[in-house]
Amino acid sequence: SRLPTGLAGLPELSAARGPLANACRTVIRHPVKAEGASLGHKLEVIYGQYTKRRHMPPKIPKHPLQDVDQNMNEIITYNDLKLRWKWTTRFSRSKMKIARKWRPKQAGPPPPATCSFIWHAQMPHVKRMPMEPSSRQFHRLTENPETFAVIKSSAILQHKVTVGDLIQCEKIHRREAGEKVVFGTVLMVGAKDFTILGKPTVPYAKVKATIEQQTLAAERLVFKHKARCKQSTFKRRRAYVTMLRIDEIVLTPGEDTTDPPPPKPLRMLDLWANRWLDPVETRGVEMVELPNGEVQPAAAEFYDGREHQPGSYHRRGLTSCYRFWPDPQHGHFM
């Protein structure tokens, strides 16, 4: 497929056919202007079937010493071209669709999460507060029934919870009513005597919950109308949600906060299938005994259990707890 003339001068990284028959999928750098949207340094766009590609073609500035055969009465400088491209090259969301944004990759691993522990009786404080209290005061954290926490149940949603609360969050995949789940992204923990501020999360705090119900939310009416076109659509939308009952707010200062690795699947079909296998189906799984006495599934000889893409174990609920951005240990898609 032929690229728009306005993008012919920009560095092209890759070009491929989009999902539409007449769509043009390409990667561009440094868009000159995007009305109503702030675009990144590098982005991938899809030009639709009915896109009007009216872009000014880029021109090469003339050099008075090298381009001797050109007419020097029509000198075009680079600043003139930038002004011309700014006001004639019109980008808008109605003409192109952003397929993907790239963010600059981090050079190294993310820094570990830290926090500040503050006793209310010691406020206002003028020095840097420690991450946790002294070991002699740990019991004041764990035995406090009025503790609350601010957790993340997805990449977007946050909840302020206490023990016994019933909350609604986005659907947790491959979970049924009655199962226990753990959320490890705790942004803040507080009580009457103390406050723990996460930077960005509290590393030694977790929240345990029980799934009460996997259900649908209330109807959301969506009505769209086009004036003077006699076109209107009326939809009823119901989102899949999960109802959670908060059981416990766990604070374990002084202990290792690193999550254990996810368990290896008994066989490869357990990981790649769209459903969990029934206990009857897993009854005949072949197990192999190692020389050191450990027993592991025979599928471990062919597949070591690594993720084929980031976030696959997290979505399937195979990790020890659910973690989301900005937690340094999160593994979901960004």
Residue pairs with C-beta under 8 A, 6 or more apart in sequence:
1 15
1 17
1 22
1 23
1 24
2 24
3 12
3 15
3 24
3 26
4 24
4 47
4 53
4 55
5 53
5 55
5 57
6 53
6 55
6 56
6 57
6 58
6 89
7 26
7 28
7 55
8 57
8 58
9 57
9 58
10 28
10 29
10 30
11 29
12 26
12 27
12 28
13 27
13 29
13 42
14 26
14 27
15 24
15 25
15 26
15 27
16 25
16 26
17 23
17 24
17 25
18 24
18 25
18 46
18 99
20 46
20 48
20 49
21 49
22 48
22 49
23 46
23 47
23 48
23 49
24 46
24 47
25 44
25 45
25 46
25 47
25 99
26 44
26 45
26 47
27 42
27 43
27 44
27 45
28 42
28 43
28 44
28 45
29 41
29 42
30 41
31 39
31 43
31 91
32 85
32 86
32 89
32 91
33 85
33 86
33 89
33 90
33 91
34 91
34 92
35 90
35 91
35 92
35 93
36 92
36 93
37 93
37 98
39 98
39 101
40 101
40 102
40 103
41 102
41 104
42 102
43 98
43 99
43 100
43 101
43 102
44 98
44 99
44 100
44 101
45 96
45 97
45 98
45 99
46 96
46 97
46 99
47 53
47 95
47 96
48 95
48 96
48 97
51 95
51 96
52 95
53 95
54 90
55 88
55 89
55 90
56 84
56 85
56 88
56 89
58 81
58 85
59 76
59 81
61 76
61 77
61 78
61 81
62 70
62 72
62 74
62 75
62 76
64 72
64 75
103 334
109 328
110 328
111 328
112 203
112 328
113 198
113 199
113 200
113 201
113 202
113 203
113 327
113 328
113 329
114 131
114 199
114 203
115 131
115 132
115 196
115 197
115 198
115 199
115 201
115 202
115 203
116 128
116 129
116 130
116 131
116 196
116 197
116 199
117 129
117 130
117 131
117 132
117 133
117 194
117 195
117 196
118 125
118 129
118 194
118 195
118 196
118 197
119 133
119 193
119 194
120 192
120 193
120 194
120 195
121 193
131 203
131 253
132 204
132 253
132 254
133 140
133 141
133 194
133 253
135 254
138 253
138 254
140 193
140 194
141 147
141 194
141 251
141 253
142 251
144 191
144 192
144 193
145 163
146 162
146 191
146 192
147 162
147 163
147 189
147 190
147 191
147 249
147 251
148 160
148 161
148 162
148 189
148 190
148 191
148 249
149 160
149 161
149 162
149 186
149 188
149 189
149 190
149 205
149 207
149 249
150 158
150 159
150 160
150 161
150 186
150 187
150 188
150 189
151 158
151 159
151 161
151 183
151 185
151 186
151 187
151 207
152 158
152 159
152 183
152 185
152 187
152 324
152 327
153 159
153 167
153 169
153 170
153 183
153 244
153 322
153 324
154 169
154 170
154 324
155 324
155 325
155 332
157 169
157 170
158 187
159 167
159 169
161 167
161 207
161 246
161 249
162 246
162 249
163 246
163 247
163 248
163 249
164 245
164 246
165 245
165 246
166 212
166 243
166 244
166 245
166 246
167 243
167 244
167 246
168 217
168 241
168 242
168 243
168 244
169 241
169 242
169 244
170 239
170 240
170 241
170 242
171 214
171 239
171 240
171 241
171 242
172 181
172 211
172 214
172 242
172 317
172 322
173 315
173 316
173 317
174 275
174 276
174 316
174 317
175 181
175 211
175 214
175 242
175 317
176 211
176 214
177 211
177 212
177 213
177 214
178 210
178 211
179 210
179 211
180 208
180 209
180 210
180 211
180 247
181 208
181 209
181 210
181 211
181 244
181 317
181 321
181 322
182 206
182 207
182 208
182 209
182 320
182 321
182 322
183 206
183 207
183 209
183 321
183 322
183 323
184 206
184 259
184 320
184 321
184 322
184 323
184 327
184 329
185 201
185 322
185 323
185 324
185 327
185 330
186 198
186 201
186 202
186 205
186 206
186 207
187 198
187 200
187 201
187 202
188 195
188 196
188 197
188 198
188 202
189 195
189 196
189 202
189 205
189 249
189 251
190 196
196 202
196 205
198 205
200 326
200 327
201 326
201 327
201 328
203 257
204 251
204 252
204 253
204 254
204 255
204 257
205 249
205 250
205 251
205 252
206 249
206 250
206 252
206 321
207 246
207 248
207 249
207 250
208 246
208 247
208 248
208 249
208 250
209 244
209 245
209 246
209 247
210 244
210 245
210 247
211 242
211 243
211 244
211 245
212 243
212 244
212 245
213 242
213 243
214 240
214 242
214 243
215 240
215 241
215 242
215 243
216 238
216 239
216 240
216 241
217 238
217 239
217 240
217 241
218 238
219 236
219 237
219 238
220 236
220 237
220 238
220 239
221 234
221 235
221 236
221 237
222 233
222 234
222 235
222 236
222 237
223 232
223 233
223 234
223 235
224 232
224 233
225 231
225 232
226 232
258 329
259 319
259 320
259 321
259 323
259 329
260 320
262 305
262 313
262 318
262 319
262 320
263 305
263 318
264 296
264 297
264 299
264 300
264 304
264 305
265 271
265 297
265 299
265 305
266 282
266 285
266 297
266 299
267 282
267 285
267 286
267 297
267 298
267 299
268 299
268 302
268 303
269 277
270 276
270 277
270 282
271 305
271 312
271 316
271 318
285 297
285 298
286 297
286 298
287 295
287 296
287 297
287 298
288 295
288 296
288 297
288 298
288 300
288 301
289 295
290 296
307 313
307 331
310 331
310 332
310 333
311 331
311 332
311 333
313 319
313 331
314 322
314 323
314 330
314 331
314 332
315 332
319 331
323 329
323 330
323 331
323 332
324 330
324 332
325 332
325 334
